Amino acid sequence: MTMLADRAVLRVRGDDVRGFLQGLVTNDVAGPAPVWAGLLTPQGKALFDFIVWPDGDDLLIDAEASAAAALQRRLSMYRLRRAITIAPDPALAVHWSRDAGSSPDPRLTELGYRWLAAPDDDAVDDAWRAHRLSLGVTEGVAELGDGETLWLECNARELNGVSFAKGCYVGQENTARMHHRAKVNRRLVVAPIGAAGDRTRALYPDLGLMVEHRRVEALGDALRPAWFAAALAAD
């Protein structure tokens, strides 16, 4: 089967939901979708990352299941008096396949395909995690941190997670300043597992890998897939 059991779907419904999210998240949700986006602190640090899908007048958020309730609460804080509801949609689940599906992952085509459909009985989370990390792609609160990592340090520019033309959103000022100054001093990277230290975010002993937050001049043995090597060369 193809279901990612560690993902959940939130449905955003109501009055101008695209305009609502457009002023909050890092990517352009008014254009083609799906898109990968983040919800940041005012200082530009990642709180949540997710993929936004269209569904008629609604928007669907493909989010980390363990963080979905917190994301729902955070988005709800911004509704003010708008007639908007944000709620789980248990009729839908996130599905993934490495080789075939309805939509390439918006971050990196090599990640494979994902789509939203009814839940099934078997999950492929282990295969997805191994494939994602082999490509040096990080996601989720455990890896990105809870308000600890600047969005561009999460490789958001290289993985299509930010629009620099859409206008204001939470954390936009610092993110835009870093981009225009080409100043990203640290990066989240995947590396062969070693002793955990202050830079370590997540350990995956079964895969022999870990996620660390390293300075760009001290990347050491970090994996350097093509997309990341190109980003380093451009910098």
C-alpha positions in Angstrom: 0.0 0.0 0.0 1.0 3.7 -0.1 -0.3 5.5 3.0 1.9 7.7 5.2 0.5 7.0 8.7 2.5 9.8 10.2 0.8 12.5 8.1 -2.7 14.0 8.7 -4.9 16.2 6.6 -6.4 19.5 7.8 -9.2 21.1 5.8 -9.4 24.9 5.7 -12.8 26.0 4.7 -14.7 29.3 4.6 -14.4 32.9 3.5 -11.4 33.5 1.2 -9.2 30.7 2.6 -6.5 31.4 0.0 -6.2 35.0 1.1 -6.1 33.9 4.7 -3.2 31.5 4.3 -1.5 33.7 1.8 -0.8 36.3 4.5 0.5 33.7 6.9 2.7 31.1 5.1 6.0 31.3 3.2 4.8 30.1 -0.2 2.3 31.3 -2.7 -1.0 29.4 -2.2 -2.9 31.5 -4.7 -1.0 30.0 -7.7 -0.4 26.4 -8.8 -0.5 23.7 -6.1 0.5 21.7 -4.3 3.2 23.7 -2.7 5.5 23.1 0.3 5.3 25.9 2.8 6.2 26.9 6.4 4.5 28.7 9.2 7.2 30.8 11.0 7.8 32.8 14.0 7.9 36.6 13.5 11.7 36.2 13.5 11.6 33.8 10.6 12.1 30.5 12.4 10.3 27.4 11.4 7.3 26.3 13.6 5.6 23.9 11.1 6.2 22.7 7.6 3.4 21.2 5.4 2.2 20.8 1.8 -0.9 22.8 0.7 -3.3 21.2 -1.8 -6.4 22.7 -3.5 -9.8 21.1 -3.2 -12.4 23.3 -4.8 -12.9 26.4 -2.7 -11.1 24.7 0.2 -7.5 24.2 0.9 -6.1 20.9 2.4 -2.9 20.9 4.5 -0.8 17.7 4.4 0.9 18.0 7.8 2.9 16.0 10.3 0.3 14.0 12.3 1.9 14.6 15.7 2.0 18.4 15.0 -1.4 18.7 13.3 -3.4 19.7 16.4 -0.8 22.3 17.3 -0.8 23.6 13.8 -4.6 23.8 13.8 -4.5 25.9 17.0 -1.8 28.2 15.7 -3.7 28.9 12.4 -6.9 29.4 14.3 -5.3 32.2 16.3 -5.0 34.2 13.1 -8.7 33.9 12.1 -9.9 36.7 14.2 -13.5 37.2 13.1 -13.2 35.5 9.7 -15.7 32.8 8.9 -13.1 30.1 8.5 -12.9 26.6 9.9 -9.8 24.6 10.3 -10.4 20.9 11.2 -9.0 17.4 10.6 -10.4 15.6 7.6 -10.3 11.9 8.6 -11.8 10.8 5.2 -8.4 11.7 3.6 -4.9 10.4 4.1 -1.6 11.2 2.5 -0.2 8.6 0.1 3.3 8.2 -1.4 5.0 6.2 -4.0 8.6 6.4 -5.2 7.8 5.6 -8.8 4.2 6.6 -9.8 1.3 8.8 -8.6 -0.7 11.8 -9.3 1.7 14.7 -8.3 5.4 15.0 -7.9 6.6 16.1 -4.5 6.8 19.9 -4.8 10.1 20.0 -3.0 12.1 17.7 -5.2 11.0 15.5 -8.0 13.4 12.7 -6.9 11.3 12.4 -3.7 8.6 10.7 -5.7 4.8 11.2 -5.9 2.2 11.9 -3.3 -1.6 12.3 -3.3 -4.6 12.6 -1.0 -7.1 9.7 -0.9 -9.0 7.5 1.5 -6.9 5.8 4.2 -5.8 2.2 3.7 -4.5 -0.4 6.0 -0.8 -0.5 5.4 1.7 2.3 5.9 5.0 3.0 4.0 6.5 5.5 6.5 9.8 3.6 6.9 10.4 3.4 3.2 9.5 7.1 2.8 11.8 8.2 5.6 14.7 6.2 4.3 14.2 7.6 0.8 13.7 11.2 2.0 16.8 11.2 4.2 18.9 9.6 1.5 18.2 12.7 -0.6 19.1 15.1 2.3 15.6 16.4 2.8 14.5 17.2 6.3 11.0 17.8 7.6 8.9 17.9 10.8 9.3 19.4 14.2 11.9 16.9 15.4 14.3 17.7 12.4 13.5 21.4 11.7 13.1 22.3 15.4 10.3 24.1 17.2 11.0 27.7 16.5 14.8 27.1 16.5 15.8 27.1 12.8 15.6 30.0 10.3 13.5 28.9 7.4 16.3 29.4 4.8 18.5 27.2 7.0 16.0 24.5 6.4 16.9 24.6 2.7 13.6 26.2 1.9 14.9 28.3 -1.0 16.4 25.2 -2.7 13.4 23.0 -2.0 10.8 25.4 -3.3 9.4 26.3 0.1 9.4 30.1 -0.2 8.1 32.8 -2.6 10.0 36.1 -2.7 7.3 37.7 -4.8 4.1 37.0 -2.9 4.1 39.8 -0.4 4.0 39.7 3.4 3.7 36.7 5.7 4.7 35.9 9.2 8.5 36.0 9.4 8.9 37.5 5.9 11.1 40.4 6.8 14.0 38.4 8.1 13.6 35.7 5.5 13.8 38.2 2.7 16.7 40.0 4.2 18.7 36.7 4.4 17.8 35.9 0.8 18.8 39.3 -0.6 22.1 39.3 1.4 22.7 35.7 0.3 23.6 35.0 3.9 22.7 31.5 5.1 25.4 30.6 7.6 24.0 27.3 8.8 22.2 24.4 7.1 20.1 21.4 8.2 21.9 18.4 6.8 21.7 14.6 6.9 24.9 12.8 7.8 26.1 9.3 8.7 25.3 8.7 12.3 27.8 9.6 15.0 27.9 10.8 18.6 25.1 13.2 19.3 26.0 16.7 20.2 24.6 20.2 20.5 24.0 20.4 16.7 22.1 17.1 16.5 18.4 17.3 15.9 17.4 13.6 15.2 19.0 10.2 15.2 18.0 7.3 13.0 20.1 4.3 14.2 18.2 1.9 11.9 19.2 3.9 8.9 22.7 4.9 10.1 21.8 8.5 9.7 21.3 11.7 11.7 20.1 15.2 11.1 22.3 18.1 12.3 22.3 21.9 12.1 25.8 22.7 10.9 27.7 25.8 9.9 28.3 25.8 6.1 32.1 25.9 6.6 31.9 22.8 8.8 29.6 20.5 6.9 32.0 17.6 7.3 30.6 14.3 6.2 27.1 15.6 5.5 25.4 14.0 2.5 25.6 16.3 -0.6 23.0 15.2 -3.1 22.9 17.1 -6.4 20.4 19.7 -5.3 22.4 20.5 -2.2 25.8 20.5 -3.9 24.4 23.0 -6.5 23.1 25.3 -3.7 26.5 25.3 -2.0 28.3 26.0 -5.3 25.9 28.9 -6.0 26.6 30.4 -2.5 
